[in-house]
Amino acid sequence: MAKERPVSSAPEPPRIASAEHILNSDIDFSDIPDSSPEELKRAVRVGRPASGHAKKLVSVRLAPRLLNRIRELAAKRETPYQTLLHELLEEGVLREARRLG
């Protein structure tokens, strides 16, 4: 039995035909020219640089009030909240390790 969708007072955004998922196999790439060796030499890597200190992605559940407080503190420091959270955790772990000896 299908679940009923909750009724929302917000209007649904209009569906655009071009927004439908298209498989790569359905796209004709034949008119795209190959990159020349000169173009490839000038190419720049996009994304985060490899630093050798990659962080591991984890999931953590936080109380909404705590998360809001962290975001407020981060905004005051003008730093991303995830960076602040990392710094706070690191400081707390180091302090606890020193306390336990």
C-alpha positions as CSV (number, residue, x, y, z in Angstrom):
1,M,0.0,0.0,0.0
2,A,1.5,3.3,-1.0
3,K,2.1,6.0,1.6
4,E,0.1,9.2,1.3
5,R,2.1,12.2,0.7
6,P,1.8,15.0,3.2
7,V,-0.2,18.0,2.1
8,S,1.8,21.2,1.9
9,S,0.6,24.7,1.5
10,A,3.8,25.6,-0.5
11,P,3.2,25.6,-4.2
12,E,5.1,22.9,-6.1
13,P,7.8,24.3,-8.4
14,P,7.0,23.9,-12.1
15,R,8.5,20.8,-13.7
16,I,10.7,21.6,-16.6
17,A,11.0,19.1,-19.4
18,S,14.8,19.6,-19.5
19,A,15.1,18.7,-15.8
20,E,14.2,15.1,-16.5
21,H,17.0,12.6,-16.0
22,I,18.8,11.8,-19.2
23,L,21.1,8.8,-19.5
24,N,24.5,9.3,-20.9
25,S,23.7,6.7,-23.5
26,D,20.9,8.9,-24.8
27,I,23.2,11.9,-25.4
28,D,25.0,12.4,-28.7
29,F,28.6,13.5,-27.9
30,S,29.9,13.0,-31.4
31,D,29.9,16.8,-32.2
32,I,32.2,17.6,-29.2
33,P,35.8,17.9,-30.5
34,D,38.7,16.1,-28.7
35,S,41.0,18.2,-26.6
36,S,44.3,19.0,-28.1
37,P,47.6,18.2,-26.2
38,E,48.0,22.0,-25.7
39,E,44.6,22.3,-24.1
40,L,45.3,19.3,-21.9
41,K,48.6,20.9,-20.7
42,R,46.7,24.1,-19.7
43,A,43.9,22.2,-17.9
44,V,43.6,22.9,-14.2
45,R,42.4,20.4,-11.7
46,V,39.1,21.3,-10.2
47,G,38.3,20.4,-6.6
48,R,40.1,20.1,-3.4
49,P,43.9,19.7,-3.7
50,A,45.3,16.4,-2.4
51,S,46.9,17.4,0.9
52,G,47.7,14.1,2.4
53,H,45.6,15.0,5.4
54,A,42.2,14.1,4.1
55,K,39.4,14.1,6.6
56,K,37.0,11.2,6.9
57,L,33.3,11.8,6.4
58,V,31.2,10.8,9.4
59,S,27.6,11.3,10.5
60,V,26.8,12.7,13.9
61,R,23.5,13.6,15.4
62,L,23.4,16.9,17.2
63,A,20.7,18.7,19.1
64,P,19.3,21.5,16.9
65,R,20.0,24.1,19.6
66,L,23.6,22.9,19.9
67,L,24.1,23.0,16.1
68,N,22.6,26.5,16.0
69,R,24.9,27.7,18.7
70,I,27.9,26.3,16.9
71,R,26.8,28.0,13.7
72,E,26.4,31.3,15.6
73,L,29.9,31.0,17.1
74,A,31.3,30.2,13.6
75,A,29.6,33.2,12.1
76,K,31.1,35.5,14.8
77,R,34.6,34.0,14.0
78,E,33.8,34.3,10.3
79,T,34.7,30.6,9.8
80,P,32.7,27.7,8.4
81,Y,30.8,25.9,11.2
82,Q,32.2,22.5,10.3
83,T,35.8,23.9,10.7
84,L,34.9,25.3,14.1
85,L,33.3,22.0,15.1
86,H,36.5,20.2,14.1
87,E,38.6,22.6,16.1
88,L,36.4,22.3,19.2
89,L,36.5,18.5,19.0
90,E,40.2,18.5,18.5
91,E,40.8,20.8,21.5
92,G,38.4,18.8,23.7
93,V,40.1,15.5,22.8
94,L,43.6,16.8,23.5
95,R,42.4,18.3,26.8
96,E,40.8,15.0,27.9
97,A,43.9,13.0,26.8
98,R,46.1,15.3,28.9
99,R,43.8,15.0,31.9
100,L,43.8,11.2,31.7
101,G,47.6,11.1,31.2
